């Protein structure tokens, strides 16, 4: 977060979105079929940002930025135009952006219902020690790999849903950029573009607050080398496959509340062991359901 609007260089030096050393477990709700694919392939499929469930979220974030600008009359018209160009450029190049949606909530009835029909699985990943050990394989030659740069290719943060908090988050950076421009009208402002990229990815409508989402965003200017497609609801969804140098950091599996098979835990533990996964905690949901 920006703390001192007298520091005109603070934004360009910002570590916003850069993965920290520790983030703890983040949770991904999915089906048994997807769980099997993740464990057996030791990979994650990450979908393009424009094909997420709520396609209007970028429009929402853009509107919050525009409202915040209008509420701060001191922002120069030229700065407003530059910011608008930043946002439009990000949107125009959205094919380069891929998002892994996780949650801070490991046993949410709404998320069970939305993403796994109440009988799926919640997978807990701790990426803290693997940010610099992720890589992509070229889709035209499996021998060619590209190690991800966690400062250039990956951005993470919890999603902000409260509109007041969103405006507070963006207001001070806007004022810093405005001051920088007034003091340096001939200088290029593109160094600040990453901040608006982060905002467009991490602001969502308050109606989605139950998701408690934590996003891991992959930015790939050369996405064509790595993109593939899967079919969902009659359309082709572009995705990338994240590979890991060692075992994917799966730490936790919770079995959905509708899954009443007594041997569910034993079967998952056996499956994990046969695929070389150790020290993965397997439990069942604590949510009581009435049928």
C-alpha positions in Angstrom: 0.0 0.0 0.0 1.2 3.5 -0.7 1.9 5.5 2.5 3.5 8.7 1.5 2.4 10.8 -1.5 5.5 13.0 -1.2 7.6 10.1 -2.5 7.1 10.4 -6.3 9.2 7.4 -7.0 7.4 5.1 -4.6 5.0 3.6 -7.2 7.6 2.7 -9.8 9.6 1.0 -7.0 6.5 -0.7 -5.6 6.5 -4.4 -4.8 2.8 -4.5 -5.3 1.6 -8.0 -6.4 5.1 -9.5 -6.2 4.8 -12.9 -4.5 6.1 -12.8 -0.9 8.2 -15.6 0.8 5.1 -16.8 2.7 1.4 -16.7 1.8 0.2 -19.9 3.4 -2.4 -22.3 1.9 -4.8 -21.0 -0.7 -7.8 -23.1 -1.7 -9.2 -24.2 -5.0 -12.5 -25.9 -5.4 -12.8 -28.5 -8.1 -14.1 -31.8 -9.3 -12.7 -35.3 -8.8 -11.7 -35.4 -12.5 -9.7 -32.2 -12.2 -8.1 -33.4 -8.9 -7.0 -36.6 -10.7 -5.5 -34.6 -13.6 -3.6 -32.2 -11.3 -2.0 -35.0 -9.3 -1.2 -37.3 -12.1 0.2 -34.6 -14.4 1.8 -32.5 -11.6 0.4 -29.4 -13.4 -2.2 -26.7 -13.1 -4.4 -25.4 -15.9 -4.9 -21.6 -15.7 -7.6 -20.0 -17.8 -7.5 -16.7 -19.7 -8.7 -13.7 -17.6 -11.4 -12.7 -20.1 -13.1 -16.2 -19.8 -13.7 -16.1 -16.0 -17.2 -16.6 -14.6 -17.9 -12.9 -14.3 -16.9 -11.2 -17.6 -17.9 -7.8 -16.3 -15.3 -7.5 -13.6 -12.8 -5.5 -15.6 -15.6 -3.0 -16.5 -16.4 -2.8 -12.8 -12.8 -2.0 -11.8 -12.5 0.5 -14.6 -15.6 2.3 -13.3 -14.2 2.5 -9.8 -11.0 4.1 -11.1 -13.1 6.6 -13.2 -15.2 7.5 -10.2 -12.2 8.0 -8.0 -10.6 10.3 -10.6 -13.8 12.4 -10.7 -13.8 12.7 -7.0 -10.3 14.2 -7.0 -10.6 17.3 -9.1 -6.9 18.2 -8.9 -5.9 15.4 -11.3 -4.7 16.8 -14.6 -6.7 16.1 -17.8 -3.5 14.9 -19.4 -2.9 12.4 -16.6 -6.5 11.2 -16.9 -5.9 10.5 -20.6 -2.6 8.6 -19.9 -4.4 6.5 -17.3 -7.3 5.8 -19.7 -4.7 4.7 -22.3 -3.0 2.4 -19.7 -6.4 0.7 -19.0 -7.4 0.4 -22.6 -4.0 -1.1 -23.5 -4.3 -3.7 -20.7 -7.8 -4.7 -21.9 -6.7 -4.8 -25.6 -4.0 -7.2 -24.6 -6.1 -9.4 -22.3 -5.2 -12.5 -24.2 -1.8 -12.3 -22.4 -3.4 -12.6 -18.9 -4.2 -15.9 -17.2 -5.8 -16.2 -13.7 -5.8 -19.0 -11.1 -8.6 -18.2 -8.7 -8.2 -19.5 -5.2 -10.0 -18.7 -1.9 -9.0 -18.0 1.7 -12.0 -20.1 2.8 -11.4 -23.9 2.8 -15.0 -24.9 3.6 -17.5 -22.6 2.0 -20.9 -23.9 1.2 -21.4 -21.4 -1.6 -18.1 -22.3 -3.2 -18.8 -26.0 -2.9 -22.1 -25.4 -4.6 -20.7 -23.1 -7.3 -17.6 -25.0 -8.3 -18.0 -28.7 -7.4 -21.7 -29.4 -7.0 -21.2 -30.0 -3.2 -19.5 -33.4 -3.9 -16.1 -32.1 -5.2 -12.8 -31.4 -3.5 -11.1 -28.4 -2.1 -7.4 -28.4 -2.8 -5.0 -26.4 -0.6 -1.8 -25.2 -2.2 1.1 -23.3 -0.6 3.1 -21.7 -3.4 5.4 -19.9 -1.0 8.6 -21.8 -1.9 7.9 -22.5 -5.6 7.4 -19.0 -7.2 10.8 -19.4 -8.8 10.3 -23.0 -9.7 7.3 -22.8 -12.1 7.8 -23.1 -15.8 5.9 -23.4 -19.1 6.4 -25.9 -21.9 6.2 -24.6 -25.5 3.1 -26.1 -27.2 5.1 -26.8 -30.4 8.1 -28.5 -28.8 8.0 -30.2 -25.4 11.8 -29.9 -25.1 11.6 -26.1 -25.0 10.7 -24.7 -21.5 10.4 -21.2 -20.1 11.0 -20.6 -16.5 8.6 -18.0 -15.1 10.1 -14.9 -13.5 8.0 -14.3 -10.4 8.5 -10.5 -10.5 7.7 -10.1 -14.2 5.2 -12.9 -14.9 3.3 -13.4 -11.7 1.1 -11.0 -9.6 -0.8 -12.0 -6.5 -3.1 -10.5 -4.0 -6.4 -10.9 -2.2 -9.4 -9.5 -4.2 -10.9 -6.3 -2.7 -14.7 -6.2 -2.8 -15.6 -3.2 -0.6 -16.0 -0.1 -2.8 -14.8 2.3 -0.1 -11.7 0.3 0.3 -11.2 0.1 -3.4 -11.3 3.9 -3.8 -8.9 4.3 -0.8 -6.6 1.8 -2.4 -6.4 3.8 -5.7 -6.7 7.4 -4.6 -3.2 7.9 -3.2 -1.4 6.4 -6.2 -3.5 8.6 -8.5 -2.3 11.7 -6.5 1.3 10.5 -6.6 1.2 10.1 -10.4 -0.5 13.4 -10.8 2.2 15.2 -8.7 4.9 13.4 -10.6 3.5 14.5 -13.9 3.2 18.1 -12.8 6.8 18.1 -11.7 8.0 16.2 -14.7 5.7 16.9 -17.6 8.1 15.6 -20.2 8.7 12.2 -18.5 7.2 9.0 -19.6 4.6 7.6 -17.2 4.6 4.0 -18.4 6.5 3.0 -15.3 3.3 3.3 -13.4 1.2 1.1 -15.7 1.7 -2.0 -13.5 -0.4 -0.5 -10.7 -3.5 -0.2 -12.9 -3.0 -3.8 -14.2 -3.1 -4.9 -10.5 -6.2 -2.9 -9.8 -8.0 -4.3 -12.9 -7.2 -7.8 -11.7 -8.0 -7.4 -8.0 -11.2 -5.2 -7.8 -14.5 -7.0 -7.9 -18.1 -6.2 -7.4 -19.2 -6.6 -3.7 -21.8 -9.2 -4.7 -18.9 -11.7 -5.0 -17.5 -11.1 -1.6 -18.5 -14.5 -0.4 -15.8 -16.0 -2.6 -13.0 -14.5 -0.4 -10.9 -14.8 -3.6 -7.1 -14.7 -3.7 -5.8 -14.4 -7.2 -2.6 -15.6 -8.8 -2.2 -13.8 -12.2 0.2 -14.8 -14.9 1.2 -12.2 -17.5 2.6 -13.7 -20.6 3.5 -11.3 -23.5 4.5 -14.4 -25.6 1.4 -16.4 -24.7 1.0 -17.9 -28.2 3.9 -20.3 -27.5 2.1 -21.8 -24.5 -1.7 -21.4 -24.9 -4.0 -24.3 -25.5 -7.8 -24.8 -25.4 -10.3 -26.9 -23.6 -14.1 -27.1 -24.1 -16.5 -25.8 -21.5 -20.2 -25.2 -22.0 -19.9 -25.3 -25.7 -17.0 -22.8 -26.1 -13.2 -23.1 -26.3 -11.4 -21.7 -23.3 -7.8 -20.6 -23.7 -5.5 -21.8 -20.9 -1.8 -22.3 -20.1 -0.3 -25.3 -18.2 1.8 -24.4 -15.2 4.6 -27.0 -14.6 6.6 -27.4 -11.5 10.3 -28.5 -11.1 9.3 -30.7 -8.1 6.0 -31.9 -6.8 3.1 -29.4 -7.0 2.8 -27.9 -3.5 -0.4 -29.7 -2.6 -0.8 -29.6 1.2 -4.4 -30.2 1.9 -7.5 -31.8 0.5 -11.0 -31.4 1.9 -13.8 -33.7 0.6 -17.1 -32.0 -0.3 -20.1 -32.2 2.1 -22.3 -34.3 -0.2 -19.7 -37.0 -0.6 -20.8 -39.5 2.0 -18.7 -42.5 0.8 -17.0 -43.9 3.9 -13.9 -44.9 2.0 -13.5 -41.4 0.3 -10.6 -40.4 2.6 -8.8 -43.7 2.3 -9.2 -43.7 -1.5 -7.7 -40.2 -1.8 -4.8 -41.1 0.5 -4.1 -44.2 -1.5 -4.2 -42.2 -4.8 -1.8 -39.5 -3.4 0.6 -42.1 -2.2 0.7 -44.0 -5.5 1.6 -40.7 -7.2 4.4 -39.8 -4.8 2.6 -37.2 -2.7 3.4 -37.2 1.0 2.2 -35.2 4.0 -1.1 -34.1 2.4 -3.8 -33.6 5.0 -7.1 -35.2 3.9 -10.3 -34.3 5.7 -14.1 -34.1 5.1 -16.2 -31.0 5.1 -17.7 -29.9 8.4 -20.8 -28.5 6.7 -24.0 -30.4 7.6 -26.4 -30.9 4.7 -30.0 -31.8 4.8 -31.3 -33.9 2.0 
